[in-house]
């Protein structure tokens, strides 16, 4: 009788346990080779953690890192570096270009 009670308890615990949610990721399904190389270099081939913000508005792409924001303009099917705004934040850079 004791074995049956223990067995029922174990079954009840297992049934009541909610399945674990899969972790959410932001990584895309595919990455162009040039982007993979850029991100690898940016993180020193995994040697350092990297934090940045980015947005694309209109024909410009803004890339914020600790030192400032690099602004890219869309030309001939790709984004080309336009200028680096030292000590700017992403919000401030977007406002400077009047696109938001």
C-alpha distances in whole Angstrom, upper triangle without the diagonal:
4,5,5,6,9,10,11,12,14,15,17,19,20,21,23,25,28,30,33,36,39,41,44,48,51,52,54,54,57,59,63,64,66,64,61,64,65,62,61,65,64,61,62,60,57,58,58,57,59,59,61,62,64,65,67,70,72,74,73,70,69,67,67,66,66,70,71,71,72,74,74,76,75,78,78,75,73,73,76,76,78,78,76,76,75,73,72,69,68,68,72,73,72,74,77,77,77,74,72
4,5,5,6,9,10,11,12,14,15,17,19,20,21,23,27,28,31,34,37,39,42,45,49,50,53,52,55,58,61,62,64,62,59,62,63,59,59,62,61,58,60,58,54,56,56,54,56,56,59,60,62,63,65,68,71,72,71,68,67,65,64,63,63,67,68,68,70,71,72,74,73,76,77,73,72,71,74,74,76,76,73,73,72,70,70,66,65,66,70,70,70,72,75,75,75,72,70
4,5,5,6,9,10,11,12,14,15,17,18,20,21,25,26,29,32,35,37,40,43,47,48,50,49,53,55,59,59,62,59,57,59,60,57,56,60,59,56,57,55,52,53,54,52,54,55,57,58,60,61,64,66,69,70,69,66,65,63,62,61,62,66,67,67,68,69,70,72,71,74,74,71,69,69,72,72,74,74,72,72,71,69,68,65,64,65,68,69,68,70,73,73,73,71,69
4,5,5,6,9,10,10,12,14,15,16,18,20,23,25,28,31,34,36,40,43,46,48,49,48,52,54,58,59,62,59,57,59,60,57,57,60,59,56,58,56,53,54,54,52,54,55,57,57,59,60,63,65,68,69,68,65,65,63,62,61,62,66,67,66,68,69,69,71,70,73,73,70,68,68,71,71,74,73,71,71,71,69,68,65,63,64,68,68,67,70,72,73,72,70,67
4,5,5,6,9,10,10,12,14,15,16,18,22,24,27,30,33,35,38,42,45,47,49,48,51,54,58,59,61,58,56,59,60,56,56,59,58,55,57,55,52,53,53,51,53,53,55,56,58,59,61,64,66,68,67,64,63,61,60,60,60,64,65,65,66,67,68,70,69,72,73,69,68,67,70,70,72,72,70,70,69,67,66,63,62,62,66,67,66,68,71,71,71,68,66
4,5,5,6,9,10,11,12,14,15,17,20,22,24,28,30,33,36,39,43,44,46,46,49,51,55,56,58,56,53,56,57,53,53,56,55,52,54,52,48,50,50,48,50,50,53,53,55,57,59,62,64,66,65,62,61,59,58,57,57,61,62,62,64,65,65,68,67,70,70,67,65,65,67,67,70,69,67,67,66,64,64,60,59,60,63,64,64,66,69,69,69,66,64
4,5,5,6,9,10,11,12,14,16,19,20,23,27,29,32,35,38,42,43,44,44,47,49,53,54,57,54,52,54,55,52,52,55,54,51,53,51,48,49,49,47,49,50,52,53,54,56,58,60,63,65,63,60,60,58,57,56,57,61,62,61,63,64,64,66,65,68,69,65,64,63,66,66,69,69,66,66,66,64,63,60,59,60,63,64,63,65,68,68,68,65,63
4,5,5,6,9,10,10,12,14,18,19,22,26,28,31,34,37,41,42,44,43,47,49,53,54,57,54,52,55,56,52,52,55,54,52,54,52,48,50,50,48,50,50,52,52,54,55,57,59,62,64,63,60,59,57,57,56,57,61,61,61,62,63,64,66,65,68,68,64,63,63,66,66,68,68,66,66,66,64,63,59,58,58,62,63,62,64,67,67,67,64,62
4,5,5,6,9,10,11,12,16,18,21,24,27,29,32,36,39,41,43,42,46,48,52,53,55,53,50,53,54,50,50,54,52,49,52,50,46,48,47,45,47,47,49,50,52,53,55,57,60,62,61,58,57,55,54,54,54,58,59,59,60,61,62,64,63,66,67,63,62,61,64,64,66,66,64,64,63,61,60,57,55,56,60,60,59,62,64,65,64,62,59
4,5,5,6,9,10,11,14,16,18,22,24,27,30,33,37,38,40,40,43,45,49,50,52,50,47,50,51,47,47,51,50,46,49,47,43,45,45,43,45,45,47,48,49,51,53,56,58,60,59,56,55,53,52,52,52,56,57,56,58,59,59,62,61,64,64,61,59,59,61,62,64,64,62,61,61,59,58,55,54,54,58,59,58,60,63,63,63,60,58
4,5,5,6,9,10,13,15,18,21,23,26,29,33,36,37,39,38,42,44,48,49,52,49,47,50,51,47,47,51,50,47,49,47,44,46,46,43,45,45,47,47,49,50,52,55,57,59,58,55,54,53,52,52,53,56,57,56,58,59,59,61,60,63,63,59,58,58,61,61,63,63,62,61,61,59,58,55,53,54,58,58,57,59,62,62,62,59,57
4,5,5,6,9,12,14,17,20,23,26,29,32,36,37,39,39,42,45,49,50,52,49,47,50,51,47,48,51,50,47,49,47,44,46,46,43,45,44,46,46,48,49,51,53,56,58,57,54,53,52,51,51,52,56,56,55,57,58,58,60,59,62,63,59,58,58,60,61,63,63,61,60,60,58,57,54,52,53,56,57,56,58,61,61,61,58,56
4,6,5,6,10,12,15,18,21,23,26,30,33,35,37,37,40,42,46,48,50,47,45,48,48,45,45,48,47,44,46,44,41,43,42,40,42,41,43,44,45,47,49,51,54,56,55,52,51,49,48,48,49,52,53,53,54,55,56,58,57,60,61,57,56,55,58,58,60,60,58,58,57,55,54,51,49,50,54,54,53,55,58,59,58,56,53
4,6,5,9,10,12,16,18,21,24,28,31,33,34,34,37,40,44,45,47,44,42,45,46,42,42,46,45,42,44,42,39,41,41,38,40,40,42,42,44,45,47,50,52,54,53,50,49,47,47,47,48,51,52,51,52,54,54,56,55,58,58,55,53,53,56,56,58,58,56,56,56,54,53,50,48,49,53,53,52,54,57,57,57,54,52
4,6,8,9,13,16,19,22,24,28,31,33,34,34,37,40,44,45,48,45,43,46,47,43,44,47,46,43,46,44,41,43,42,40,41,41,43,43,44,45,47,49,52,53,52,50,49,48,47,47,48,52,52,52,53,54,54,56,55,58,58,54,53,53,56,56,58,59,57,57,57,55,54,50,48,49,53,53,52,54,57,57,57,54,52
4,6,9,12,15,18,21,23,27,30,32,34,34,38,40,44,46,47,44,43,46,46,43,43,47,45,43,45,43,40,42,41,39,40,39,41,41,43,43,46,48,50,52,51,48,48,46,46,46,47,50,51,50,51,52,53,54,54,57,58,54,53,52,55,55,57,57,55,55,55,53,52,48,46,47,50,51,50,52,55,55,55,52,50
4,6,9,12,15,18,20,24,27,29,31,31,35,37,41,42,44,41,39,43,43,39,40,43,42,39,42,40,37,38,38,35,36,36,38,38,40,41,43,45,48,50,49,46,45,43,43,42,43,47,47,47,48,49,50,52,51,54,55,51,50,49,52,52,54,54,52,52,52,50,49,45,44,44,48,49,47,50,53,53,52,50,47
4,6,9,12,15,17,21,24,26,28,28,32,34,38,40,41,38,37,40,40,37,37,41,39,37,40,38,35,37,36,33,34,34,35,35,36,37,39,42,44,46,45,42,42,40,40,40,41,45,45,44,45,46,47,48,48,51,51,48,46,46,49,49,51,51,49,49,49,47,46,42,41,41,45,45,44,46,49,49,49,46,44
4,6,9,12,15,18,22,23,25,25,28,31,35,36,38,35,34,37,37,34,35,38,37,34,37,35,32,34,34,31,32,32,33,33,35,36,38,40,43,44,43,40,40,38,38,38,39,43,43,42,43,44,44,46,45,48,49,45,44,44,46,47,49,49,47,47,48,46,45,41,39,40,44,44,43,45,48,48,48,45,43
4,6,9,12,15,19,20,22,23,26,28,32,34,35,32,31,34,34,31,31,35,33,31,33,32,29,31,30,27,28,28,30,30,31,33,35,37,40,42,40,37,37,35,35,35,36,40,40,39,40,41,41,43,43,46,46,43,41,41,44,44,46,46,44,44,44,42,41,38,36,37,41,41,40,42,45,45,45,42,40
4,6,9,12,16,17,19,20,23,25,29,31,33,30,28,32,32,28,29,32,31,29,32,30,27,30,29,26,26,26,27,27,28,29,31,34,37,38,37,34,34,32,32,32,33,37,37,36,37,38,38,40,39,42,43,39,38,37,40,41,43,43,41,41,41,40,38,35,33,34,38,38,37,39,42,42,42,39,37
4,6,9,13,14,16,16,20,22,26,27,29,26,25,28,28,25,26,29,28,26,29,27,24,27,26,23,24,24,25,25,26,27,29,32,35,36,35,32,31,30,30,30,32,35,35,34,35,36,36,37,37,40,40,36,35,35,37,38,40,40,39,39,39,38,37,33,31,33,36,36,35,38,40,40,40,37,36
4,6,10,12,14,15,18,20,24,25,27,24,22,25,25,22,23,26,25,23,26,24,21,24,23,20,20,20,21,22,23,24,27,29,32,34,32,29,28,26,26,26,28,31,31,31,31,33,33,35,34,37,38,35,33,32,35,35,37,37,35,36,36,34,33,30,28,30,33,33,32,35,37,37,37,35,33
4,7,9,12,13,16,18,22,24,25,22,21,24,24,20,22,25,23,21,25,23,21,24,22,19,19,18,19,19,20,21,23,26,29,30,29,25,25,23,24,24,26,29,29,28,29,29,29,31,31,34,35,31,30,29,32,32,34,34,33,33,33,32,30,27,25,26,30,30,29,31,34,34,34,31,30
4,6,8,10,13,14,18,20,21,18,17,20,20,17,18,21,20,18,22,20,18,21,20,17,16,16,16,16,17,19,21,24,27,27,26,23,22,21,21,21,23,27,26,25,26,27,26,28,28,31,32,28,26,26,28,29,31,31,30,30,31,30,28,25,23,25,28,28,27,30,32,31,32,29,28
4,6,9,12,12,16,18,19,15,15,18,17,14,17,20,18,17,20,19,18,21,19,16,15,14,14,13,14,15,17,20,23,24,22,19,19,17,18,19,21,24,24,22,22,23,23,25,24,27,28,25,23,22,25,25,27,28,26,27,28,27,25,22,20,22,25,24,23,26,29,28,29,26,25
4,7,8,9,12,14,16,12,12,15,15,12,14,17,16,15,19,17,16,19,18,16,14,14,14,15,14,16,18,21,23,24,22,19,19,17,19,19,22,24,24,22,22,23,22,24,23,26,27,23,21,21,24,24,27,27,26,27,28,28,26,24,21,24,27,25,25,28,30,29,30,27,27
4,5,7,10,13,15,12,11,15,15,13,15,18,18,18,21,19,18,22,21,19,17,17,17,16,15,16,17,20,22,22,21,18,19,18,20,21,24,26,25,23,22,23,21,23,22,24,24,21,19,19,22,23,26,27,27,28,29,29,28,25,22,24,27,26,25,28,30,28,29,26,26
4,7,10,13,15,13,13,16,17,15,17,20,20,20,23,20,20,24,23,21,20,21,20,20,19,19,20,23,24,24,24,21,22,21,23,24,27,30,29,27,26,26,24,25,24,26,25,22,21,21,24,26,29,30,30,31,33,33,31,29,26,28,31,29,28,32,33,32,33,29,29
4,7,9,12,10,10,13,15,14,15,18,18,19,21,19,19,23,23,21,20,21,20,20,18,19,19,22,24,23,22,20,21,20,23,23,27,29,28,25,24,24,22,23,21,23,23,19,18,19,22,23,27,28,28,30,31,32,31,28,26,28,31,29,28,31,32,31,32,29,29
4,6,8,6,6,10,11,10,12,15,15,16,18,16,17,20,20,19,17,18,17,18,16,17,17,21,22,21,20,17,19,17,20,21,24,26,25,22,21,21,19,21,19,21,20,17,15,16,19,20,23,25,25,27,28,29,28,26,23,26,29,26,25,29,30,28,30,27,28
4,6,5,6,9,10,11,12,14,15,17,18,17,18,22,22,21,19,20,19,19,17,18,17,21,22,20,19,17,19,17,20,21,25,26,25,22,20,20,18,19,17,18,18,15,13,14,16,18,22,23,24,26,28,29,28,27,24,27,29,26,26,29,30,28,30,27,28
4,5,5,6,9,10,11,12,14,16,16,15,17,20,20,20,19,20,20,21,19,20,20,23,24,22,21,19,20,19,21,21,25,26,25,23,21,21,19,21,19,20,19,16,14,15,17,19,22,24,24,27,28,30,29,28,26,29,31,28,28,31,31,30,32,29,31
4,5,5,6,9,10,11,12,14,15,14,17,19,20,20,17,19,18,19,17,18,18,21,22,20,19,16,18,16,19,19,22,23,22,20,17,18,16,17,16,17,17,15,12,13,14,15,19,20,20,23,25,27,26,25,23,26,28,25,25,29,28,27,29,27,29
4,5,5,6,8,10,10,12,14,13,15,18,17,17,14,16,14,15,14,15,16,19,21,19,17,14,15,13,16,16,20,20,20,18,16,16,15,17,16,18,18,15,12,12,14,15,18,19,19,22,23,24,23,22,20,23,25,22,22,26,26,25,27,25,26
4,5,5,6,9,10,11,12,10,12,15,16,15,14,16,15,17,16,18,19,23,24,23,21,18,18,16,18,18,21,22,22,20,18,20,18,21,20,21,22,19,16,16,17,18,22,22,22,24,25,26,26,25,23,26,28,25,25,29,30,28,31,28,29
4,6,5,6,8,10,10,9,12,14,15,16,14,17,16,18,17,20,20,24,26,24,22,19,19,16,18,17,20,21,21,20,18,20,18,21,20,21,22,20,17,16,17,17,21,21,21,24,24,26,25,25,23,27,28,26,26,30,30,29,31,29,31
4,5,5,6,9,10,10,12,14,14,14,12,14,13,15,14,17,18,21,23,21,19,15,15,13,15,14,17,17,18,16,14,16,15,18,18,20,20,19,15,14,14,14,18,18,17,20,20,22,22,21,20,23,25,22,23,26,26,25,28,26,27
4,5,5,6,8,8,9,12,11,11,9,11,11,13,13,16,18,21,24,22,20,16,16,13,14,13,16,17,17,16,15,17,17,20,20,22,23,21,17,16,17,17,20,20,18,21,21,22,21,20,19,23,24,22,23,26,27,26,28,26,27
4,5,5,6,5,7,9,10,11,10,13,14,17,17,20,21,25,27,26,23,20,19,16,17,15,18,19,20,19,18,21,20,23,23,25,26,24,20,19,20,19,23,23,21,23,23,24,24,23,22,26,27,25,26,30,30,29,32,30,31
4,5,5,6,8,10,10,11,10,13,14,17,17,20,22,25,27,26,23,20,19,15,16,14,16,17,18,18,16,19,19,22,23,24,25,24,20,19,19,17,21,20,19,21,21,22,23,22,22,25,26,24,26,29,29,28,31,30,31
4,6,8,9,10,9,9,7,10,10,13,14,18,19,23,25,24,21,17,16,12,13,10,12,14,15,15,14,17,17,21,22,24,25,24,20,18,18,16,19,18,16,18,18,19,19,19,18,22,23,21,23,26,26,26,29,27,28
4,5,5,6,5,6,6,9,11,14,16,20,22,25,28,27,24,20,19,15,15,12,13,15,17,17,17,20,21,24,25,27,29,27,23,21,22,20,23,22,20,21,20,21,21,21,20,24,25,24,25,28,28,29,31,30,30
4,5,5,6,9,9,13,15,18,19,23,25,28,31,29,26,23,21,18,18,15,16,17,19,20,19,22,23,26,27,29,30,28,25,23,23,21,24,23,21,23,22,22,24,23,23,27,28,26,28,31,31,31,34,33,33
4,6,8,10,11,14,16,19,21,24,26,29,32,30,28,24,23,20,20,17,19,20,22,22,21,24,24,27,28,29,30,28,25,24,24,23,26,26,24,26,25,26,27,26,25,29,30,29,30,33,33,33,36,34,35
4,6,7,9,13,15,18,20,24,26,29,32,31,28,25,23,20,20,17,18,20,22,22,22,25,25,29,29,31,32,30,27,25,26,25,28,27,25,26,25,25,26,25,25,28,30,28,30,33,33,33,36,34,34
4,7,10,13,16,20,22,25,28,31,34,33,30,26,25,21,20,17,17,19,22,23,23,26,27,30,31,33,34,32,29,27,27,26,29,28,25,26,25,25,26,25,25,29,30,29,31,34,34,34,37,36,36
4,6,10,13,17,19,23,26,29,32,31,28,24,22,18,17,14,14,16,19,20,20,24,25,28,30,32,34,32,28,26,26,24,27,25,23,24,22,21,23,22,22,25,27,26,28,31,31,32,34,33,33
4,7,10,14,16,20,23,26,30,29,26,22,20,17,15,12,12,15,17,18,19,22,24,27,28,31,33,31,27,25,26,24,26,25,22,23,21,20,21,20,20,23,25,24,25,28,29,30,32,30,30
4,7,10,13,17,20,23,26,26,22,19,16,13,11,9,10,13,14,15,16,19,20,24,25,28,29,27,24,22,22,20,23,21,19,19,18,17,18,16,16,19,21,20,22,25,25,26,28,27,26
4,7,10,14,17,20,24,24,20,17,14,11,9,7,8,12,12,13,14,17,19,22,24,27,29,27,24,21,22,20,22,20,17,17,17,15,15,13,13,16,18,18,19,22,23,23,25,24,23
4,7,10,14,17,20,20,17,13,11,7,6,5,7,10,10,10,11,14,15,19,20,23,26,24,21,18,19,17,18,17,15,15,14,14,13,11,10,13,15,14,15,18,19,20,22,20,20
4,7,11,13,17,17,14,11,8,6,5,7,10,12,11,9,11,12,14,17,18,22,24,22,19,16,18,16,17,17,15,14,15,14,12,9,7,10,13,12,12,15,17,17,19,17,16
4,7,10,13,14,11,7,5,4,6,9,12,14,12,9,10,10,11,14,15,18,21,19,16,13,15,14,15,15,14,14,15,15,13,10,7,10,13,11,11,14,15,15,16,14,14
4,6,10,11,8,6,5,7,9,12,15,17,14,11,11,10,11,12,13,17,19,17,15,12,15,14,15,15,15,15,17,17,14,12,8,10,12,11,9,12,14,13,14,11,11
4,7,7,6,4,6,9,12,15,18,19,16,12,12,10,9,10,10,14,16,14,12,10,13,13,14,15,15,16,19,19,16,14,11,12,14,12,9,13,14,12,13,10,11
4,6,5,6,8,11,14,17,21,21,18,14,14,11,10,10,10,14,17,15,14,12,14,15,14,16,17,17,20,20,17,15,11,12,13,11,8,11,12,10,10,7,8
4,6,8,11,14,17,21,24,24,20,17,15,12,11,9,9,12,15,14,13,12,14,15,14,16,18,18,22,23,19,18,15,15,16,14,10,13,14,10,10,7,9
4,7,10,14,17,20,23,23,20,16,14,10,8,6,5,8,11,11,10,8,11,12,12,14,16,17,21,22,19,19,16,16,17,14,12,14,14,11,12,9,12
4,7,10,13,16,20,19,16,12,10,7,5,5,6,10,13,12,10,8,9,10,9,11,13,14,17,19,16,15,12,13,14,11,9,12,12,9,11,9,11
4,7,10,13,17,17,14,10,8,6,5,6,8,11,14,13,10,7,9,9,10,11,12,13,16,17,14,14,10,12,14,10,9,13,13,11,13,11,13
4,6,10,13,13,10,6,6,5,6,9,11,15,18,16,14,10,11,10,10,10,10,10,13,14,11,10,7,9,11,8,7,11,11,10,13,11,12
4,7,10,11,8,5,5,7,8,12,14,17,20,18,15,11,12,10,12,11,9,10,12,12,11,9,7,11,12,10,10,14,14,14,16,15,16
4,7,8,6,4,6,9,11,15,17,20,23,22,19,15,15,13,14,12,10,9,10,10,8,7,6,9,10,9,11,14,14,15,17,16,16
4,6,6,6,8,11,14,18,20,23,26,24,21,17,17,15,16,14,11,11,10,9,9,8,9,12,13,12,14,17,17,18,20,20,20
4,6,8,11,14,17,21,23,26,29,28,24,21,21,18,18,16,12,11,9,8,9,9,11,14,14,14,16,18,18,20,22,22,22
4,7,10,13,16,20,23,25,28,28,24,20,19,16,16,13,9,9,6,6,8,9,11,14,13,13,16,18,17,19,21,22,22
4,7,10,13,17,20,22,26,25,22,18,17,14,14,11,7,6,4,4,5,6,8,11,10,9,12,14,13,15,18,18,18
4,6,10,13,16,19,22,22,18,15,14,11,11,8,6,5,7,7,6,6,6,10,9,7,10,12,11,12,15,15,16
4,7,10,13,16,19,18,15,11,10,7,8,6,4,6,8,11,9,10,9,12,12,9,11,14,13,12,16,15,17
4,7,10,13,16,16,13,9,8,6,6,5,6,8,11,13,11,11,10,12,12,8,9,12,11,10,13,12,14
4,7,9,13,12,9,5,5,4,5,7,9,11,14,17,15,15,13,15,15,11,11,15,14,11,14,13,16
4,6,10,10,8,5,5,6,6,9,12,14,17,20,17,18,15,17,17,13,12,15,14,11,14,12,15
4,7,7,5,4,6,9,9,13,15,18,21,23,21,21,18,19,20,16,15,18,17,14,16,14,17
4,6,6,6,7,10,10,14,17,20,23,26,23,24,21,23,23,19,18,21,20,16,19,17,20
4,6,8,9,13,14,18,21,23,27,29,27,27,24,26,27,23,22,24,24,20,22,20,23
4,7,10,13,15,18,21,23,27,29,27,26,23,25,26,22,21,24,24,20,22,20,23
4,6,10,12,15,18,20,23,25,23,23,20,23,23,20,19,22,22,19,21,19,21
4,7,9,12,14,17,19,22,20,20,17,19,20,16,16,19,18,16,18,16,19
4,6,9,12,15,18,21,19,20,18,20,20,16,16,19,18,16,19,17,20
4,6,8,11,14,17,16,17,15,18,18,14,15,18,16,14,18,17,20
4,7,10,13,16,15,16,15,17,16,12,13,16,13,12,15,15,18
4,6,10,13,12,14,13,16,14,11,13,15,12,12,15,16,18
4,6,9,9,11,12,14,13,10,13,15,12,13,16,17,19
4,6,6,9,10,12,10,7,11,12,10,11,15,16,17
4,6,9,11,13,11,10,14,15,13,15,18,19,20
4,7,10,12,10,10,13,14,13,16,18,19,19
4,7,8,6,6,10,11,10,12,15,16,16
4,5,5,6,9,10,11,13,14,15,14
4,6,5,6,9,10,11,13,12,11
4,6,5,6,9,10,11,10,9
4,6,5,6,9,10,11,10
4,5,5,7,9,9,10
4,5,5,6,6,6
4,5,5,6,6
4,5,8,9
4,6,8
4,6
4
